[in-house]
């Protein structure tokens, strides 16, 4: 467990695994750059979902991917 930026206690392993799944997919699809740098926007989405009660890493990753694509698509159109 870790206190991260005043957001409270969270399961670091769960966040890490969900991020790895989502980031791998988004890198392969070309939605994010293929670098070792953490995408703060994607990480923020995962943390928010976790705080809203999602604790399954696959669902966390899938919901984060969907939200990331929706938000970045909306920004590209606007």
Secondary structure as GFF3:
##gff-version 3
##sequence-region A 1 78
A	DSSP	beta_strand	2	3	.	.	.	ID=ss1
A	DSSP	beta_strand	9	10	.	.	.	ID=ss2
A	DSSP	alpha_helix	12	29	.	.	.	ID=ss3
A	DSSP	alpha_helix	40	51	.	.	.	ID=ss4
A	DSSP	alpha_helix	57	77	.	.	.	ID=ss5
###
